[in-house]
Amino acid sequence: MDTKNSAFRDLKLYIEELIPLDRDYLHILVGAMLFAIYFVWTIVQRKRIRAHEAIGTVLFIAVVGELLDIHDDILEHEHPDIAESLKDIILTASVPIAVVFGRVILRKAIVSWRNFQP
């Protein structure tokens, strides 16, 4: 079927062409970039970095992106792959979640190390 792609799908195809990585790795890269942008933005705004806001921001953008994908699939008379969309959302949020939980674990380890008395 010869249909015109949406601007969102054209952008995704352009990025996939520009960066020679597997789509899964691209989702991880996008999540890391969104997390870095949030991090820099909060520093510039002189606000406190909040873990739930960082993860929530990345998750929100990932969900919106997947909803646009599903919308494009429906317009092209394709059946949207919900499982693939959920996987993409999880991959996109994986770096922020790993960083936040890694920080929590590291912080607890440092506190218990400081309180260690032989």
GROMACS elastic network, one bead per residue, 0.5 to 0.9 nm:
[ bonds ]
;  ai    aj funct       b0    kb
    1    76     6  0.78202   500
    2    76     6  0.89851   500
    3    75     6  0.89548   500
    3    76     6  0.70350   500
    5     8     6  0.79716   500
    5     9     6  0.59497   500
    5    10     6  0.61034   500
    5    72     6  0.77524   500
    5    76     6  0.87779   500
    6     9     6  0.52265   500
    6    10     6  0.61566   500
    6    11     6  0.85984   500
    6    72     6  0.70516   500
    7    10     6  0.50047   500
    7    11     6  0.61215   500
    7    12     6  0.86503   500
    8    11     6  0.51183   500
    8    12     6  0.62829   500
    8    13     6  0.86892   500
    8    65     6  0.84314   500
    8    68     6  0.74344   500
    8    69     6  0.81579   500
    8    72     6  0.88074   500
    9    13     6  0.61120   500
    9    14     6  0.84804   500
    9    68     6  0.83621   500
    9    69     6  0.73055   500
    9    72     6  0.75337   500
   10    13     6  0.51196   500
   10    14     6  0.60679   500
   10    15     6  0.86457   500
   11    14     6  0.50368   500
   11    15     6  0.62123   500
   11    16     6  0.86006   500
   12    15     6  0.51733   500
   12    16     6  0.61452   500
   12    17     6  0.85672   500
   13    16     6  0.50402   500
   13    17     6  0.61217   500
   13    18     6  0.85334   500
   14    17     6  0.50620   500
   14    18     6  0.60296   500
   14    19     6  0.86136   500
   15    19     6  0.59447   500
   15    20     6  0.87618   500
   15    26     6  0.88328   500
   16    19     6  0.54529   500
   16    20     6  0.65549   500
   16    21     6  0.72248   500
   16    22     6  0.81724   500
   16    23     6  0.73137   500
   16    26     6  0.77730   500
   17    20     6  0.64028   500
   17    21     6  0.88156   500
   19    22     6  0.89030   500
   19    26     6  0.80971   500
   20    26     6  0.89841   500
   21    24     6  0.81212   500
   21    25     6  0.62213   500
   21    26     6  0.62683   500
   22    25     6  0.53614   500
   22    26     6  0.63240   500
   22    27     6  0.88976   500
   23    27     6  0.63353   500
   23    28     6  0.88023   500
   23    88     6  0.88161   500
   24    27     6  0.52149   500
   24    28     6  0.65308   500
   24    29     6  0.87366   500
   24    87     6  0.87479   500
   24    88     6  0.70395   500
   24    91     6  0.69373   500
   24    92     6  0.85645   500
   25    28     6  0.50252   500
   25    29     6  0.60826   500
   25    30     6  0.85478   500
   25    91     6  0.81361   500
   25    92     6  0.89772   500
   26    30     6  0.60219   500
   26    31     6  0.85095   500
   26    92     6  0.84068   500
   27    30     6  0.51008   500
   27    31     6  0.61775   500
   27    32     6  0.86291   500
   27    62     6  0.88468   500
   27    88     6  0.64017   500
   27    89     6  0.79698   500
   27    90     6  0.88931   500
   27    91     6  0.58464   500
   27    93     6  0.85168   500
   28    31     6  0.51346   500
   28    32     6  0.62293   500
   28    33     6  0.86385   500
   28    88     6  0.85870   500
   28    90     6  0.88773   500
   28    91     6  0.53603   500
   28    93     6  0.73777   500
   28    94     6  0.67894   500
   28    95     6  0.67349   500
   29    32     6  0.50971   500
   29    33     6  0.61226   500
   29    34     6  0.85861   500
   29    92     6  0.74698   500
   29    95     6  0.84221   500
   30    33     6  0.50278   500
   30    34     6  0.60729   500
   30    35     6  0.85043   500
   30    92     6  0.64099   500
   31    34     6  0.51265   500
   31    35     6  0.61162   500
   31    36     6  0.85794   500
   31    58     6  0.64005   500
   31    59     6  0.86417   500
   31    62     6  0.80072   500
   31    91     6  0.75922   500
   31    93     6  0.56041   500
   31    94     6  0.72477   500
   31    95     6  0.63871   500
   31    96     6  0.70933   500
   32    35     6  0.50721   500
   32    36     6  0.61445   500
   32    37     6  0.86179   500
   32    58     6  0.88690   500
   32    92     6  0.75943   500
   32    93     6  0.80269   500
   32    94     6  0.82983   500
   32    95     6  0.56089   500
   32    96     6  0.66555   500
   33    36     6  0.50074   500
   33    37     6  0.61097   500
   33    38     6  0.85717   500
   34    37     6  0.50411   500
   34    38     6  0.61651   500
   34    39     6  0.85447   500
   34    54     6  0.88414   500
   34    57     6  0.82032   500
   34    58     6  0.61974   500
   34    61     6  0.86395   500
   34    96     6  0.88199   500
   35    38     6  0.50924   500
   35    39     6  0.61185   500
   35    40     6  0.86918   500
   35    54     6  0.64463   500
   35    55     6  0.77340   500
   35    57     6  0.81659   500
   35    58     6  0.65892   500
   35    93     6  0.87666   500
   35    95     6  0.78894   500
   35    96     6  0.60308   500
   36    40     6  0.61481   500
   36    41     6  0.84211   500
   36    96     6  0.89354   500
   37    40     6  0.51979   500
   37    41     6  0.59393   500
   37    42     6  0.85803   500
   38    41     6  0.50321   500
   38    42     6  0.61723   500
   38    43     6  0.86574   500
   38    49     6  0.86810   500
   38    53     6  0.89060   500
   38    54     6  0.64699   500
   38    57     6  0.78706   500
   38    58     6  0.85710   500
   39    42     6  0.54142   500
   39    43     6  0.64363   500
   39    44     6  0.88024   500
   39    49     6  0.69751   500
   39    54     6  0.76537   500
   40    43     6  0.51157   500
   40    44     6  0.61390   500
   40    45     6  0.85514   500
   41    44     6  0.51040   500
   41    45     6  0.60850   500
   41    46     6  0.84482   500
   41    47     6  0.86643   500
   42    45     6  0.50093   500
   42    46     6  0.59459   500
   42    47     6  0.51508   500
   42    48     6  0.67103   500
   42    49     6  0.61890   500
   43    47     6  0.61550   500
   43    48     6  0.76394   500
   43    49     6  0.77531   500
   44    47     6  0.77847   500
   45    48     6  0.89027   500
   47    50     6  0.89364   500
   49    53     6  0.78532   500
   49    54     6  0.75993   500
   50    53     6  0.53693   500
   50    54     6  0.62973   500
   50    55     6  0.88099   500
   51    54     6  0.51443   500
   51    55     6  0.62238   500
   51    56     6  0.83098   500
   51    96     6  0.85103   500
   51    97     6  0.86371   500
   51   100     6  0.62356   500
   52    55     6  0.52798   500
   52    56     6  0.57296   500
   52    57     6  0.83523   500
   52   100     6  0.88811   500
   53    57     6  0.58458   500
   53    58     6  0.85437   500
   54    57     6  0.52798   500
   54    58     6  0.64436   500
   54    59     6  0.86370   500
   54    96     6  0.71359   500
   54    97     6  0.89265   500
   54   100     6  0.88584   500
   55    58     6  0.52907   500
   55    59     6  0.60286   500
   55    60     6  0.84859   500
   55    93     6  0.68522   500
   55    96     6  0.58863   500
   55    97     6  0.64903   500
   55   100     6  0.83539   500
   56    59     6  0.50338   500
   56    60     6  0.59228   500
   56    61     6  0.85797   500
   56    93     6  0.89388   500
   57    60     6  0.51613   500
   57    61     6  0.63191   500
   57    62     6  0.85928   500
   58    61     6  0.52801   500
   58    62     6  0.60847   500
   58    63     6  0.86050   500
   58    92     6  0.74014   500
   58    93     6  0.61303   500
   58    96     6  0.77413   500
   59    63     6  0.60350   500
   59    64     6  0.85306   500
   59    89     6  0.69357   500
   59    90     6  0.83216   500
   59    92     6  0.75544   500
   59    93     6  0.59776   500
   60    63     6  0.52126   500
   60    64     6  0.61933   500
   60    65     6  0.85898   500
   61    64     6  0.51336   500
   61    65     6  0.61217   500
   61    66     6  0.86448   500
   62    65     6  0.50922   500
   62    66     6  0.62155   500
   62    67     6  0.86170   500
   62    88     6  0.78209   500
   62    89     6  0.54244   500
   62    90     6  0.85989   500
   62    92     6  0.64606   500
   62    93     6  0.76279   500
   63    66     6  0.51001   500
   63    67     6  0.60836   500
   63    68     6  0.85854   500
   63    85     6  0.85334   500
   63    86     6  0.86510   500
   63    89     6  0.63708   500
   64    67     6  0.50595   500
   64    68     6  0.62378   500
   64    69     6  0.86449   500
   65    68     6  0.51356   500
   65    69     6  0.62868   500
   65    70     6  0.87457   500
   65    89     6  0.87756   500
   66    70     6  0.61431   500
   66    71     6  0.84743   500
   66    85     6  0.58855   500
   66    86     6  0.82424   500
   66    88     6  0.77277   500
   66    89     6  0.73606   500
   67    70     6  0.50113   500
   67    71     6  0.60695   500
   67    72     6  0.85831   500
   67    85     6  0.84182   500
   68    72     6  0.61738   500
   68    73     6  0.85860   500
   69    72     6  0.51032   500
   69    73     6  0.61693   500
   69    74     6  0.86663   500
   69    80     6  0.81603   500
   69    85     6  0.82879   500
   70    74     6  0.61893   500
   70    75     6  0.86148   500
   70    79     6  0.83942   500
   70    80     6  0.54453   500
   70    81     6  0.78374   500
   70    82     6  0.81201   500
   70    85     6  0.80992   500
   71    74     6  0.51904   500
   71    75     6  0.62443   500
   71    76     6  0.87019   500
   71    80     6  0.82732   500
   72    75     6  0.50556   500
   72    76     6  0.62248   500
   72    77     6  0.86765   500
   72    78     6  0.85520   500
   72    80     6  0.88132   500
   73    76     6  0.51349   500
   73    77     6  0.63254   500
   73    78     6  0.50170   500
   73    79     6  0.64679   500
   73    80     6  0.56728   500
   73    81     6  0.88343   500
   74    78     6  0.54444   500
   74    79     6  0.64071   500
   74    80     6  0.66683   500
   75    78     6  0.74236   500
   76    79     6  0.87926   500
   79    82     6  0.89896   500
   80    83     6  0.89342   500
   80    84     6  0.86259   500
   80    85     6  0.83345   500
   81    84     6  0.53560   500
   81    85     6  0.63659   500
   81    86     6  0.88535   500
   82    86     6  0.61943   500
   82    87     6  0.85889   500
   83    86     6  0.51376   500
   83    87     6  0.62120   500
   83    88     6  0.86451   500
   84    87     6  0.50356   500
   84    88     6  0.61768   500
   84    89     6  0.87094   500
   85    88     6  0.50236   500
   85    89     6  0.62734   500
   85    90     6  0.87070   500
   86    89     6  0.50979   500
   86    90     6  0.62575   500
   86    91     6  0.86206   500
   87    90     6  0.51318   500
   87    91     6  0.61262   500
   87    92     6  0.85593   500
   88    91     6  0.50819   500
   88    92     6  0.60663   500
   88    93     6  0.86331   500
   89    92     6  0.51336   500
   89    93     6  0.62782   500
   89    94     6  0.85551   500
   90    93     6  0.52118   500
   90    94     6  0.59276   500
   91    94     6  0.50446   500
   91    95     6  0.78484   500
   92    95     6  0.72137   500
   92    96     6  0.84479   500
   93    96     6  0.57050   500
   93    97     6  0.61810   500
   93    98     6  0.86124   500
   94    97     6  0.52122   500
   94    98     6  0.59770   500
   94    99     6  0.85516   500
   95    98     6  0.50612   500
   95    99     6  0.60512   500
   95   100     6  0.85416   500
   96    99     6  0.51430   500
   96   100     6  0.60968   500
   96   101     6  0.85437   500
   97   100     6  0.52330   500
   97   101     6  0.60663   500
   97   102     6  0.82375   500
   98   101     6  0.53186   500
   98   102     6  0.57181   500
   98   103     6  0.83568   500
   99   102     6  0.50281   500
   99   103     6  0.60255   500
   99   104     6  0.86395   500
  100   103     6  0.51562   500
  100   104     6  0.63342   500
  100   105     6  0.87753   500
  101   104     6  0.50006   500
  101   105     6  0.61686   500
  101   106     6  0.84701   500
  102   105     6  0.51828   500
  102   106     6  0.59960   500
  102   107     6  0.84068   500
  103   106     6  0.50642   500
  103   107     6  0.59113   500
  103   108     6  0.85452   500
  104   107     6  0.51333   500
  104   108     6  0.62499   500
  104   109     6  0.86365   500
  105   108     6  0.52174   500
  105   109     6  0.61943   500
  105   110     6  0.87065   500
  106   109     6  0.50298   500
  106   110     6  0.61810   500
  106   111     6  0.86337   500
  107   110     6  0.51590   500
  107   111     6  0.62164   500
  107   112     6  0.86630   500
  108   111     6  0.51230   500
  108   112     6  0.61508   500
  108   113     6  0.84710   500
  109   112     6  0.52189   500
  109   113     6  0.60156   500
  109   114     6  0.85946   500
  110   114     6  0.61033   500
  110   115     6  0.85818   500
  111   114     6  0.51576   500
  111   115     6  0.62561   500
  111   116     6  0.86597   500
  112   115     6  0.50362   500
  112   116     6  0.60847   500
  113   116     6  0.50907   500
  113   117     6  0.86522   500
  114   117     6  0.82448   500
